[in-house]
């Protein structure tokens, strides 16, 4: 994946470039908007990351220029002077993400990977023309069809929707379905993962803060409610929210106004709330870990998404969809599922639901590399089987050390994806940096050093 960095500050360009290169991306930089658009018109980039304020041609001009040349390429805007009006304008112009300074490099990496995942899905749908629109829910299950009818009926109201279900059932997909069906579909859709943000930071992320509100608040920052003003706010895994913050959320929902940290007066907001949870909120209320009044405020339109194991006919349908999707994304001849593989998919319990199924098929496509997909490519239920790696590495029989098995698995996966560390990392569920560190360890242990790994293209 190739990324174009645009910033007139040399130190910032270098920091952003080094951070993204360390994540395995290929990076090219430009010091101004004109240079960026010239490079963009001559080369192919997967993402553009640009500062908002630059001399002569600012980030919004870069955004518009990119969209004229290649409308599907995601653009991430970075600014230290963000306002709700600016954020909304950027989203309307087609910005994929809006990052406020100061931010961590982890925030940047997450934003880039998130927009890339969205872009890959859109690009696949744009090229395939198979009728699978963005975020379409693919199903033959009557309960899911019934849920979609209910959500379609309530989409244009402002009523709060509470989506519950096991992890991986696609609750956010249903939330976006409501958003696309609503009369707010042209306004912002903002998602907040209440479980991923530390409790001490979630309040400032949700409600924003004024300059000087606390140590490190060098400029004011609008919260997620303000950024979603006029649109939809998704509270993902709302059950994980701290009790004290639940009280503040309840007040916002009742009064339709937010108080920034350090602010002098409330700010009116108009936001449609969709909440998701994989926990039993009624049980949480009984356990006194979730406010009863907030529960009833959120539980206006309750919808429970059934797990994949109860949607048997959807397993094959979704498997074939993901098979086509990842074959095209990776430029691999489309494989077919053997009868044995289909049997495994149909009888598996799917604790990770649709998300797990998608990961299994993506991995199988890469491991099979165009050949028929068998049981050995699925890696289900502890049945992982790895062949002897092409690199001449001493392997031990079953019963060897965990380190030996880890080494064999990493090298075999790299061989199967022809040395592509990024793909190997995705398959193994680890970072590219971890793969590099492991290879370095193996080379130090080996008398022949790096030679055999380099010869193997790793």
N, C-alpha and C positions, 0 to 999 in steps of 0.2 A: 504494500500500500504506500502511495506517495502523497506527501503532505506539503502544501505551500504555506510558509510562514511569512506574514507581512507585518513589519514593525519598523518604525524609524529609529528606535532605540537599539543600538548595537548590542548592548549587554543583554537586553530582553530577547533579541533575536537568537543570540547564542544560547541563552538559558533554555528557551523553548525548543530550539533545534536539538540540543543535547538530551533534553528530557525525552523527547519523542523518539529520537534515534535509539536511546537506551531501551525503549519499549519494542524495538524491532521495526520501526517505520523508516522509510526512506524520506529524507527531508530536503527541501530546497527553500532558500530564503530570499526575500526581496525587501529593500529598505524603504520603498514607497509604493503607493498605489499604482502609479503608471508602470513601473517596472514589473509589478505583480501581474497586471493584466496582460502585459507583453509576454511574459513567461507562460501565463495560463493559456494564451491563444496559440502558443507554439508547442506546448507539451501537454501531457495528460496528468491530471492530479485527481486524487480521490477525495481530498478534503482541503479546504482553505481555512487557515486560522489567521485572522487579521485584527490589529488594534483598531479601535474606533477613531481616536483623535490622531491624525497625522497631517503634516503640512500639505497644502494644495489639494490632495485627494484623500479623503477620509475613508473609514471603514465602510460606511454606508454606500459610498461611490464604488468601492471595490465589490461589495455585495451585489449591487445592481449590474456592474460590468460582468461579473462571473455568471449571473443568472441569464444575461443576454447570450453569452457564449455557450454555456452548458447548464441549463436550468436544474438538472438533477444533481449537480455536485453540491454537497452540503457545505455551508459557510458558518464558521464559529466566530462570533464577535467578542472582543475583549475590551473592557473599558473600566476606568476608575471614576467615571462621572455618569453613572447610569441613573435614569429616572424611569418611572413607569411608562411615561409617554414614549421615551426612546426605545424601551424594550418592546412595547406594543408595535411601534413603527417598524422595528427591525424584524419582528415576527411576520408582519404583514408583507414586508418586502421579500420574505423567504428565508430568513436566517434560521439555521438549524438549532443553534444554541447561543446563549447570551451569558458570558462569564464576567463576574464582577471582580475587580482587583480590591484587596489582595486575594490571591487564590493559591492553593497548593499545587504542586506538580501532579499529585494524585488526582486532584479535581480535573486538571487538564486531560490526563490520560483517560479518565472515566468518560469525559465529554466526547473526546475523539472516538473512543471505541463505541460509545453509544450511538453517535451519529453515523458511524461506519456500518453498524449493524442495521440501522434503519435504512441507510442508503442501499446496502446489499439487497435488502428485501424489496425496496422500490425498484431497483434496477432489474432484479429478476422478474418482477411482475411486468415492468415496462417492456422487456424483451420477449417474455414468454407469450404475452397476450392470451393467457389461458383463462381469463375471466376471474382470476383470483386477485381481486383488488386489494389495495393496501389495508391490512388488518382484517381481511375478511375471515369470518369464523366458518371453518369447513366442518360440516357435520351431516350425518344422516340420522342422528339421534332425535327422537320426538321430543324428549324433555328439553334439549337444547333449543330446538326450533320453537317450543312453547315459550322459553325464556326470552328469546329474541323478539317474539311478538309482544310480550309484556314490556320489554325495554323500549321497543319502538313506540308503543302507545304513550309511555310516560316521558319520552325523551325531550319533548318540547316544553315540558313543565319545568319549574324550578325545584321540584321536590328532590330531597336528598335520597340517593340510592345507596344501599349497603349490600355489597357483593361479598358473600362468604364462600369458602371452599378450601380444599387442601392446597398446599403449595404446588405450583406448577399447573394448575387447572386453567390458567389463562384469564385471571380476574381483570388484569389491566386491559386485555384485549376486549373484554366486554365493556369496560369503562369507556374505552375509546369508541366502541360501537355506539354507546349512548351519546357521546360527544358529537360524532359525525351525523347522527340522526336529529340532533337538536338545532334550535335556531341560534345557537352560539358557536356553530361549527367554524365560522370565520374569525372568531376571537381566540385568545390564547387557551391552550390546554397545558396546565402546569401540574407535574406530578411530584409528590413529596413522599419519600420512603421513610416512614416514622421509625422503622427498625434500624435503618442504616446510619442515621444521624445521631450522634451522642445526645443524651438528654439535655446537657448543659448548652448545646449549640442549637437544638431544635427550635427553641423559642425565638432566637434571633433570625433563624432561617424562615420561620413561618410568618413572623410579624414585622421583621426588619428592625433597623435601629438608626438613631441619629448620630452624627459625628460627635465623638467624645462621650458616648453613652457608657463605655467601659474601656479598659486598657486595650489598645489595638484597633479601636474604632476610629480610623483616620478620616473616614468620610461616611456620609449617610448611605444606607443600603435599604432599598425597598424589600419587603418580605414576599413570600410566595403568594399570599393573599392579594397583595397589590399588583404583582405581576400577572395574576390571573383575573384581574378586574374586568368584568364584562364577559368573562369566559367560564371555564370549568377548572376546578381544583380537585385533583385526585389525592386523597389521603390513603396511601398504601400502607397496609399492616397497621391500622389505627389502634389496634389493641395494645401495641407496644408503647404507646404514648404515656409519659409520666402523669400521675394523678393531678399534680399541680397545673400542668400544662392543659390537661383535659378541662379544667375549670375555665381557663382563659379561652380555649377553643369554644366552649359552650357560650360564653359571653359574645364572642364574635358572631356566632351563628344566630344568636337571639337579637343582637343590636345591629348587625350588618355594618360594623365598623371595627377597625383595628387600631391599637395603640402601639406605635413603634417604641422600642426600648429607648428611654431618654426623650421621648416625644412630649410636646406640650398639649396637644389636642388630638382627638381621635380622627381617623381618616375613613370616610364612608367607602364601602366596597359593595359591589354587586357580583357575587360569585355563586355558581352552582357547585354543590359539593357531591362528590362520589367517594365513598369510603370502601376499602377492602379489608378483609381479615381472614386469616386461616385458623383463628381461635374461636371458641364458643363464647361469644360476648355475654350471653345470658349467664353462663357459668362464671365468667369473670366478674359480673355484677354481684353474683351471690358470694363470691370470694372477696368482695370489696376491693378489687384491683381495677375496676372500671366503673365510672360514674353512671348510675342508673338514669339520671336526667339526660346525660349526653347520649347514652344508648338509645333512648326513645327519640331523641332529636335526630339521630342518624338513621334509625330503623324505619323511616317512612315508607320506602319501597324496598323490602328485603328480598334478596334473590340468592339462592344457594346453587352454586355450580357443582354438578355431580362429578365425581372422580372418573378418570379414564377407564378404570377397571370395570365400571358399570356401563360403559359405552362401547361394548365389544365391536359393533359394526364400524365405529369410527377409527379403530386402531389401524385397519388395513387402508382405509381411505386416507388418513393422515400420513401413514407410512409412505404411500405412493406419492403424496404431495411433497413430502420432505425429500424423498428420493430424487424426484425431478428437480426440485429447487437446488439442492446441494450439488447435484451433478452439473447443472448449468453454471452455478456460481464458481465452481472449481475447475470448469473446463474439462470435465471427465466424461467419457462415454457413459451413457445411462445404464446402470446395472439393473438386473432383475432380482427379485427376492425368490429364493428357492422355496419349495414346499416346506422344508425343514425350518427355514428361517421364519416363514409365515406362521407356522405352528408355534414357534417360540414366542413370537410377538403377540399372538392371540391369547396364549395361556399365561403370559407373564403378569405379575401383580401390578406393576407400574406404580410404585410408591411415589415417584417423582412426577407422575401424570404426563401431560402433553410435553412439558419442558424436557422431561427425561427421554421421551420417545424421540423428540427432535434431535437431541444430542446423540442418541444411539444411532439414528439413521445417518446423521452427518458423519459420525466416526466410521460407520460401516462403509459409506461411499468412499471415503479416503482410503480405508484399509483394503477394500476390494479392488479399487482403482480400475473400474470398468468390468471386472469379472463378476459372475453371479454371486450374490451375497448369500452366504451360508450362515449357519449357526455360529461358527467360529469368528465371524466378523462382528457379531452383535455384542459380545462381552457382557452378557446378561447374567445376573444372579451368581456372581463369583465364578463363572465358567470361562474366564479369560484364558485364552491360549495364545502364546506367542511362539513363532518359529525361531529357529536359530538365526541370529543376526548375520548379515552378509559380511560385516567387519569381522576379522579374525580375533574374536574375544573369547577368552576361556570361560566356558559356562559350566555350571555344576548341575548335577541331576536334581530331581525334585527332592526337597529336604535341605537344600543349600541355604545360605544366609539370605535375609531379606534384602541386603545390599546387592547381592549378586542378582536377585530377581529384578530389583529396581533397575540395575545397570542394563540387563538384557532387554527389559521392556522399553527403556528410553532409546537404546540404540536400534532396536527392531522397528520402533515407530518412526524414527528418523529415516531409516532405510526405506520404509514403505512410502513415505512422502518425499523421497528423493532429497533429503537433507534440509527440507524447509522447516526451520525451527519454529516459526509462527504456527504453522499447521500442526506440528507435533505437540506444541504447547496446548493448543486448543483440544486436541484429542485426549491428552493426558490430564488436562485440567490443572496445569501448572503454568507459571509465567515463563517467558522466553529467557529472562535472566536466570531462573533456576536451571533451565536446560544448559545454558552456557557454563554456569558454575559446576554442574555435574560433569560435563565433558572435560572441564579443566581438571577436576579431581581424578577422573579416569585416566587422563593423559599423564598426570604426575605419577600415578601408580604403575603405569606401563613403561617398560624399559625403552620402548621405541618412541616415547614422547608423542607429539602431535601428528607425526607423519601419517600414520594409517588413517586417522580421522580426516585429515586434510585431503588425502588421496580419495577417500570415500565421499568427498563433497560435503562433509559435515563441519 
